[in-house]
Amino acid sequence: MTRPISATIDLQAISHNLCQVRQQAAHTKIWSVVKADAYGHGLKRIWPALASGTDGFALLNIEDALWLRQAGWRGPILLLEGFFDAQELALCHEYGLTTSVHSDWQLAMLAASSGKKPVNVYLKTNSGMNRLGFRPEQVNSVWQQLVSLTQVGEITLMAHFARADQPGGIDDAMVCINQAAEGLDIPRSLANSAAVLWCPEAHYDWVRPGIVLYGASPSSHPQDIAPFGLQPAMTVNSRIIAIQHLNAGDTVGYGSRYRATKKQRIGIVAAGYADGYPRTATDATPIWVDGVMTTLAGAVSMDMLAVDLTPCPHADIGSPVELWGRNVLVDDVARAAGTIGYELMCALAPRVPVVTL
Ligand SMILES: *Cc1c(COP(=O)(O)O)cnc(C)c1O
């Protein structure tokens, strides 16, 4: 018998979610964002589910870009943070990768490169997040330098929103972007998932959805995505491996955080923070046991966690448990653990066996 935890990745859900994105952004091209190993879902496993519907793949690591080329993807690939050194830039030329250019050092490296095939560039402007990109007032001069280089092919203006999930949250950024784009007749790529769903005025030429492809929410309110018919692509399951019968006053787990107030059954589940379940999860964290919603009981251990079995008296050794997925939204678990669904999915541990649907 093996340890009963596993993750199920639903490829049809991912294809379905891409279709839903297509409906929201019908007149623009789509970069499917597959960084961080496709948000923990496994790039190698899931890219075929996106390949027939997407216009391109956007990611971070050049290794992943080259892997996609080797796997047969001939369409556009965007390096969201661009090349990290001259060697990577040479690979962009060789393999036809589109690179973001966000800093002067990249501009200098481009000017010095001897790549034969011109490389397409995403000129990144800093529209208020203050992570990457040229200030709006610098963009025109950077653009002029880029167009003068024979090493450079098509140029697209790129920006990234800090709070597209909030009403009016892109207004200031759009002012910066319009300032950056003044006098330039070039395509734009601005929208992440939140802007795909809620800011149609920011769609322009290429959108860059990530989280919604995996069926989770880009906002801190999980119910916000309900109208869009997205399907969770990752479900993490385990089973109950032991039962404890508590008396009033008994405690559970490290630090004795959970204390029974009456006679009570709890179930011990084979899942812990070394599997990617958040150790910060509170006793209010929802968890699905044998068809019923219940809650966590006490601190999450490395390899185990405990659940309150009061709402599910029928549950016993071997009963199925869903940590997140179809029945328990990853966003609800994340919220109860003080984080976001993105982090939980990306942190799914390599030791969890994956089943592909
Ligand atoms: C990660 C990322 C995205 C996708 O963000 P989501 O919120 O997952 O849609 C888009 N653009 C850039 C530059 C990113 O880094």
The ligand as a MOL file (V3000), in Angstrom:
LIG
                    3D

  0  0  0     0  0            999 V3000
M  V30 BEGIN CTAB
M  V30 COUNTS 15 15 0 0 0
M  V30 BEGIN ATOM
M  V30 1 C 2.4430 35.9770 -14.1520 0
M  V30 2 C 2.2310 37.0290 -15.1530 0
M  V30 3 C 1.0110 37.1120 -15.8470 0
M  V30 4 C -0.1860 36.2460 -15.5130 0
M  V30 5 O -0.7580 36.6870 -14.3100 0
M  V30 6 P -2.1460 36.0430 -13.7810 0
M  V30 7 O -2.5290 36.8960 -12.6450 0
M  V30 8 O -1.8100 34.6510 -13.3590 0
M  V30 9 O -3.0690 36.0620 -14.9270 0
M  V30 10 C 0.9020 38.0590 -16.8430 0
M  V30 11 N 1.9290 38.8880 -17.1330 0
M  V30 12 C 3.1010 38.8470 -16.4740 0
M  V30 13 C 4.1880 39.7930 -16.8350 0
M  V30 14 C 3.2910 37.9250 -15.4630 0
M  V30 15 O 4.4570 37.8890 -14.8090 0
M  V30 END ATOM
M  V30 BEGIN BOND
M  V30 1 1 1 2
M  V30 2 1 2 3
M  V30 3 2 2 14
M  V30 4 1 3 4
M  V30 5 2 3 10
M  V30 6 1 4 5
M  V30 7 1 5 6
M  V30 8 2 6 7
M  V30 9 1 6 8
M  V30 10 1 6 9
M  V30 11 1 10 11
M  V30 12 2 11 12
M  V30 13 1 12 13
M  V30 14 1 12 14
M  V30 15 1 14 15
M  V30 END BOND
M  V30 END CTAB
M  END
